[in-house]
Amino acid sequence: MVSKRMLQLGTARSVIRELFEYGNQRAKEVGRENVFDFSLGNPSVPAPDAVNENAIRILQEQPEVIHCYTSAQGDAAARQRFADSLNRRFGGDYTADQFYITVGAAASLCCVFNGLTCPGDEFIVFAPYFPEYKVFIEGAGANMVLIPPEIEHFQIDFDAFEKAITPNTKGVVVNSPNNPSGVVYSRQTLEQLAAILEKKEAEYGHPIYLISDEPYREIAFAGVEVPWIPHIYKDTIVCYSFSKSLSLPGERLGYVLVPGQVTDSKEVYAAVAGAGRSLGYVNAPSLFQQVTSLCCDMTSDLSVYEKNCELLVHSLREMGYHVAQPGGAFYLFPRSLEPDDMAFSERAKQFDLLLVPGSGFGAPGHFRLAYCVQTDMIERALPKFKALADSYRG
Amino acid sequence: MVSKRMLQLGTARSVIRELFEYGNQRAKEVGRENVFDFSLGNPSVPAPDAVNENAIRILQEQPEVIHCYTSAQGDAAARQRFADSLNRRFGGDYTADQFYITVGAAASLCCVFNGLTCPGDEFIVFAPYFPEYKVFIEGAGANMVLIPPEIEHFQIDFDAFEKAITPNTKGVVVNSPNNPSGVVYSRQTLEQLAAILEKKEAEYGHPIYLISDEPYREIAFAGVEVPWIPHIYKDTIVCYSFSKSLSLPGERLGYVLVPGQVTDSKEVYAAVAGAGRSLGYVNAPSLFQQVTSLCCDMTSDLSVYEKNCELLVHSLREMGYHVAQPGGAFYLFPRSLEPDDMAFSERAKQFDLLLVPGSGFGAPGHFRLAYCVQTDMIERALPKFKALADSYRG
């Protein structure tokens, strides 16, 4: 008597959530310090002081106005600050009316998928991928077409990609720096992607939108370039969130940017806004529209992620794990030590290592390790990873 | 190349928004103080001091944890506080796990409609009604069935209602105190509604859910009872928001309550949560989950609304306007002085009165007057209402 799809979505616990709950249970038995939980992508560094300082100042200075409705697309001053920031950083010429402020990255994606989707449309996604993409795309009434992973470097298998594009392809989703692999798409990868899309756009005579989901844009390690994708491919729509850069995942604040260069940009923008309306997003939280826009040129102290990454990559490789070189975010995606990543994850539990199997991300034979944790937990976990590896050597 | 429905929703400005923009334009010409804008339902009284004090205190005391993800259904302590408050006030036995915290009333409704809807389902709505109901219901893939208004008192036309119920009726929406009429459904109305629904449930052998959208629950005037609907009808799902009671419309915070007595309550709750996931609502804003739950027994100083109401009802009636007796919220819904409410609203503009035509609310021949404004603006507007009425006596 209720929607079967929604019941299933509300009932089926994600593997990540299962592991997290298991970890809490296990912590009661053996102590929190003896459980090595690498399951969740919750930022481990606090928001910059300026975030809380600005929030407090605004609450003190504007207590009567700050909590009012904003316009649906977001407060005009906040949108202007977002535009100015990107123009400064990437040399764009974006304007406030190209920004639609959202209730976080998931909302950004849902508004874009729902705004774009016509009956029969498909969106292409590259494995490994964030599994909620499938939920959001299908929720919009479209189909997700998954491209198998290029498992050496987690760039793109272009042969498979090109074969998967059809006249029904409405869009392609990229997520770089990537969850779950931590890999950053190189400029060469993005240029090749753009070239194929441009060719197909010309062949089909309609736009194919590149949806750049980039909540990890600011988390890139020394020497790694995260190219600004709208400069590489004209029909790029940017979905952003401050959850990771400012360590504010609970506050739900992000935006969709539809650059003026995008084909039918005004229609796309209006459809994104219409989707926001239809989905019940009246406006993004008003206080944090101000706070994030005043802090959008800052980040949390992200250095711990790079430190954790170096420690883990170096140590795991020494132990014999195969780890594709990450460039950012706070995830590693090594190969599991047996082909069955579910079995591997189960075995890891014997060592109190909580590792998410890669199957859920569309890449069996791997596991995800979220290292947005305290460095000392990683140090204490290393002997466990060693013991896990040894257990496979019999 | 984009979704036609979303493009239309994102392009078509609502009549209310049109009026509001017209008012801003007109204010530039004749001065803000000479434009009498009764178009918008934005609370005119500030949030209680305790709201901002709690927000500041939490930001100072818990800067490292307050911005984290909460569980999808909301922070457990916050849900417990909501349950305790309702149990104290209404004598229920609600538990934390019956609450699903949302990004405001619109999100509450969207999660419920999407969670409940199976193919072919219908939701019954009573005119006059909040026009976004249609957007949300159709967005969920269901059909809205509109019951014409009972224009004497804006209670319910039960004959029309009973005829409209079919085996496809999944739910019925009530909104009391009502936007746009300001009317509160009497206990008698609600009991008669419940009796009909119970009869039809028995006849069809399946539940018909009563969706109580009650953001105005706390805004009720002296001597007016706002009955607690779950005590009157078992299969009631409550959609709440703190936008009006705490004057926080911009912060987007509300909840869905699925009481344990509801048929298939666990499935309904899971489907609501699944819908939240599918629509991209990861969790409600974390800081304001804490703030609203700590302040949920308070309200803003709502006395100005009652004062404004009395002044307007008394004066308008004296001038010859027909005004159904309101009981709460901050709207009046008088009859327009000619049958064509669009023409009436246009004529009112000549007197710089901005009044929303009733047609958009499903009740032609009326107009909505949002009196969440400063009392002195009402006082200054009264001669305009008089002149408008006089203009019809020619």
Interface residues (C-beta under 8 A of the other chain):
Chain A: M1 V2 S3 K4 R5 M6 L7 Q8 L9 G10 T11 N42 P43 P46 A47 D49 V51 N52 A55 I56 L59 Q60 P63 E64 I66 H67 C68 Y69 T70 V103 G104 A106 A107 L109 C110 C111 N114 G115 L116 T117 C118 E132 V135 F136 G139 H206 P207 S247 L248 P249 G250 E251 R252 T263 D264 E267 V268 Y269 A270 A271 V272 A273 G274 A275 G276 R277 S278 L279 G280 Y281 V282 N283 A284 P285 S286 L287 F288
Chain B: M1 V2 S3 K4 R5 M6 L7 Q8 L9 G10 T11 N42 P43 P46 A47 D49 V51 N52 A55 I56 L59 Q60 P63 E64 I66 H67 C68 Y69 T70 V103 G104 A106 A107 L109 C110 C111 N114 G115 L116 T117 C118 E132 V135 F136 G139 H206 P207 S247 L248 P249 G250 E251 R252 T263 D264 E267 V268 Y269 A270 A271 V272 A273 G274 A275 G276 R277 S278 L279 G280 Y281 V282 N283 A284 P285 S286 L287 F288
